[in-house]
Amino acid sequence: MNLEEYFLRTGYKGSLEKQDLETLTDIFQHHIRAVPFENLSIHCGEQITLELEHVYNKIVRRKRGGWCMENNQLLGWVLKRLGYDASFLGAYVFNPHQNAYATIMTHLLVKVEIDGKAYIVDGGFGVSYQMWQPMELVSGKDQPQAPGIFRFTEKNAVWYLEKMRRKQYIPNQSFSNSDLLEKKECRKVYMFSLEPRTVEDFSFQCTYLQTSPDSLFTKKSICTLQTAEGFRALIGWTLTETTYNYKENMDLVEFVTLEDEEVEKTLKEKFNVNLDRKLVPINVKGFYTI
């Protein structure tokens, strides 16, 4: 495992000399635009493991993506190797269909401290809730980014992330009521504490999420990737391409339904993902919004 190979994977060619916010942001943006957030292994008959070398080989050498426990673990390793003060935190994801936060800590994220300020770096959420810049860990402050306005609030040592989106223009009106579309303009994302976590704290969750019939990740095959203009997502057979700020205060959301034989071709062309095993797409209604 080496940093040069990782940066070849993400295309980052900038400076590595300074451990500052500008360098962190640049490294982070190259990661989210090169490495998909995806759970395709589950639907290809592959096991997801959290051993760092396995994660490195999957993402860097096989040019795959991963979910938060893979993406953010790799990102945290890179930042630590570069000399950043980086540590892991654990979050409880909000489920809009149950209007409640999960009772299991399933989301791994990275905290980075620079010059006395703390930032959250999360390269493992995907779709429209994927931050594009490290977020300063301050309560009640709107932090506008290309995807929308993110905000942390803190109450009794628990931190909450929420996001405000723009209006949506959907040319294909047959998808205007899709269960994949987020209907609320302000959406809770997750909650977390500042208690340091280790990757080992997620071993049960890693098994549960890829095996339980109640898990979102067994109900949907997901591959999402951030682009220079927005993001694209393949969920089951539904390909979505979103362009942020297509018009003033409006995002363009384009949907298309793929045939079986188009799915893996689309993964190669749109996400640069080549699978070793046959994918069995799935998209059970509900449980996920973009």
C-alpha positions in Angstrom: 0.0 0.0 0.0 1.4 3.4 -0.9 0.2 6.9 -1.3 1.5 7.3 -4.9 -0.8 4.5 -6.1 -3.7 5.9 -4.2 -3.2 9.4 -5.8 -2.9 7.8 -9.2 -6.3 6.2 -8.6 -7.9 9.5 -7.7 -6.0 11.7 -10.1 -4.7 14.1 -7.5 -1.5 15.8 -8.5 -1.3 18.7 -6.1 1.0 19.5 -3.2 1.5 17.1 -0.3 3.7 19.4 1.7 1.1 21.3 3.7 -1.4 19.8 6.0 -3.8 22.7 5.5 -7.6 23.0 4.7 -7.0 23.8 1.1 -4.9 20.6 0.5 -7.4 18.5 2.5 -10.3 19.8 0.4 -8.5 19.1 -2.9 -7.6 15.6 -1.9 -11.1 15.0 -0.6 -12.8 16.2 -3.8 -10.6 14.0 -6.0 -11.6 11.0 -3.9 -15.4 11.5 -4.2 -15.2 12.1 -7.9 -13.1 9.0 -8.6 -14.2 6.5 -6.0 -17.9 5.5 -6.0 -20.1 5.0 -3.0 -21.4 1.5 -3.8 -22.5 -1.8 -2.3 -22.3 -3.9 -5.4 -20.3 -6.6 -3.8 -23.4 -7.7 -1.8 -25.2 -8.3 -5.1 -22.3 -10.0 -6.8 -21.9 -12.7 -4.2 -18.7 -11.1 -2.7 -18.1 -10.5 1.0 -17.2 -7.0 2.2 -14.5 -7.0 4.8 -13.0 -4.1 6.7 -9.4 -5.2 6.7 -7.5 -2.1 5.4 -5.3 -4.0 2.9 -8.4 -5.6 1.4 -10.1 -2.2 1.2 -7.0 -0.7 -0.4 -6.8 -3.5 -3.0 -10.5 -3.2 -3.8 -10.6 0.6 -4.2 -7.1 1.4 -5.4 -6.0 -1.7 -7.5 -9.4 -3.1 -8.6 -10.8 0.5 -9.1 -14.0 -0.3 -7.3 -15.8 1.8 -4.7 -17.2 1.0 -1.4 -19.5 2.1 1.4 -18.6 4.4 4.3 -16.6 1.9 6.3 -14.4 1.3 3.2 -14.2 4.8 1.7 -13.7 6.7 4.9 -11.3 4.1 6.4 -9.1 4.5 3.3 -9.4 8.3 3.3 -8.5 8.3 7.0 -5.4 6.2 6.4 -4.3 8.5 3.6 -4.7 11.6 5.7 -2.9 10.1 8.7 0.0 9.1 6.4 0.2 12.7 5.2 0.5 13.9 8.7 -3.1 15.1 9.4 -4.6 14.8 12.8 -7.4 12.5 11.8 -9.6 10.2 13.8 -12.8 8.1 13.2 -16.3 8.8 14.6 -19.5 6.8 14.4 -22.9 8.1 13.3 -26.5 7.0 13.4 -28.2 7.5 10.0 -31.7 9.1 9.7 -34.3 7.0 8.1 -36.9 9.3 6.5 -39.4 6.5 6.0 -39.4 5.7 9.7 -38.8 9.4 10.7 -36.2 8.3 13.1 -32.5 7.8 13.5 -31.1 4.3 13.3 -30.6 2.5 16.6 -27.3 0.9 15.3 -24.2 3.0 14.7 -23.6 2.1 11.0 -21.9 5.2 9.6 -18.1 5.8 9.9 -16.8 9.3 9.3 -13.5 11.1 9.7 -12.7 14.1 12.0 -9.7 16.2 11.1 -8.1 18.9 13.3 -6.3 21.8 11.6 -4.9 24.8 13.5 -7.2 24.2 16.5 -10.3 23.8 14.4 -12.2 20.5 13.9 -13.6 19.4 10.5 -15.8 16.5 9.5 -14.6 14.8 6.3 -17.1 12.2 5.0 -16.5 10.6 1.7 -18.9 7.8 2.2 -22.5 8.9 2.0 -23.2 9.3 -1.7 -26.0 10.9 -3.7 -27.1 14.5 -2.9 -26.1 14.1 0.8 -22.5 13.8 -0.1 -20.6 16.8 1.2 -18.1 18.3 -1.3 -15.9 20.1 1.2 -14.8 19.3 4.7 -17.3 20.8 7.1 -16.2 22.9 10.1 -17.6 21.3 13.3 -19.5 24.3 14.6 -23.2 24.3 15.7 -25.9 26.3 14.0 -23.8 27.7 11.1 -25.0 27.3 7.5 -22.3 25.9 5.3 -23.3 26.4 1.7 -21.7 24.0 -0.8 -22.5 23.0 -4.4 -24.9 20.2 -3.3 -26.9 22.6 -1.1 -26.7 24.1 2.4 -25.3 21.8 5.2 -25.6 22.6 8.9 -24.5 21.0 12.1 -26.4 21.5 15.4 -25.2 20.3 18.7 -27.4 19.4 21.7 -26.3 17.7 24.9 -23.0 16.6 23.3 -24.8 15.0 20.3 -24.2 16.5 16.9 -26.8 16.5 14.1 -26.2 17.0 10.4 -29.0 18.3 8.1 -29.1 19.5 4.5 -31.3 22.0 2.7 -31.7 21.3 -1.0 -32.9 23.4 -4.0 -36.0 22.9 -6.0 -35.9 20.0 -8.5 -36.7 20.1 -12.2 -37.5 16.6 -13.5 -38.0 16.4 -17.3 -39.2 12.8 -17.3 -42.5 13.4 -15.4 -43.2 9.7 -15.0 -40.5 9.9 -12.3 -41.9 13.0 -10.6 -43.4 10.8 -7.8 -40.6 8.3 -7.6 -39.9 7.0 -4.2 -36.2 7.7 -4.9 -36.9 11.5 -4.9 -36.4 13.4 -1.7 -39.7 15.4 -1.1 -38.6 17.5 1.8 -36.5 20.6 1.3 -34.7 20.2 4.6 -33.6 16.7 5.5 -31.9 15.2 8.6 -28.9 13.1 7.6 -27.3 11.6 10.7 -26.3 12.2 14.3 -23.0 11.4 16.1 -20.9 12.1 19.1 -17.3 13.0 19.3 -16.3 9.7 21.0 -13.3 8.3 19.0 -14.1 5.0 17.2 -12.0 2.3 15.7 -12.8 0.3 12.6 -13.2 -2.7 14.9 -16.3 -0.9 16.4 -18.0 -1.6 13.0 -17.3 -5.3 12.6 -20.8 -6.4 13.6 -22.5 -3.6 11.5 -20.4 -4.7 8.5 -21.8 -8.2 8.7 -25.3 -7.1 9.6 -25.7 -4.6 6.8 -24.7 -7.1 4.1 -26.7 -10.0 5.4 -29.9 -8.8 7.2 -33.1 -8.7 5.1 -33.9 -5.5 7.0 -30.8 -3.8 5.8 -31.1 -1.0 3.1 -28.1 -2.5 1.4 -29.6 -5.9 0.8 -32.8 -4.3 -0.6 -31.0 -2.1 -3.1 -28.0 -2.3 -5.4 -26.4 1.1 -5.3 -23.6 2.8 -7.1 -23.2 6.6 -6.9 -20.4 9.0 -8.0 -19.9 12.7 -7.6 -19.2 14.6 -10.8 -17.9 18.2 -11.5 -21.6 19.3 -12.0 -23.5 17.1 -9.6 -23.7 13.3 -9.2 -25.0 10.2 -10.9 -26.5 7.2 -9.3 -27.5 3.7 -10.4 -30.0 2.2 -8.0 -31.3 -1.2 -9.3 -32.2 -0.5 -12.9 -32.7 3.3 -12.4 -30.0 5.6 -13.6 -30.2 9.2 -12.2 -28.0 12.1 -13.3 -28.3 15.3 -11.2 -26.9 18.7 -12.2 -26.7 21.2 -9.4 -27.8 24.8 -9.9 -29.0 23.9 -13.5 -31.1 27.1 -13.1 -31.1 29.6 -10.2 -32.1 27.7 -7.1 -33.0 24.6 -9.1 -31.3 21.2 -9.8 -31.9 19.2 -12.9 -32.7 15.5 -12.1 -32.8 13.2 -15.1 -34.1 9.6 -14.8 -33.9 6.6 -17.1 -34.8 2.9 -16.6 -32.2 0.5 -17.9 -32.7 -3.0 -19.4 -30.8 -5.9 -17.7 -28.2 -6.0 -20.4 -27.5 -2.2 -20.0 -26.7 -2.3 -16.3 -23.1 -3.5 -16.3 -22.3 -1.5 -19.5 -23.5 1.6 -17.7 -21.4 0.8 -14.6 -18.3 0.8 -16.9 -19.2 3.9 -18.9 -20.6 6.1 -16.2 -18.9 4.9 -13.0 -15.7 3.3 -14.3 -16.6 0.2 -12.4 -15.7 -3.3 -13.8 -17.2 -6.2 -11.9 -15.5 -9.6 -11.5 -18.8 -11.4 -10.9 -22.3 -11.1 -12.3 -24.4 -8.4 -10.7 -28.0 -9.2 -9.7 -29.7 -5.7 -9.5 -32.4 -5.1 -6.9 -34.5 -2.1 -6.0 -37.1 -2.7 -3.3 -39.3 0.4 -3.0 -38.7 2.9 -0.3 -35.7 3.1 2.2 -33.5 5.4 0.0 -33.8 8.9 -1.4 -31.5 11.0 -3.6 
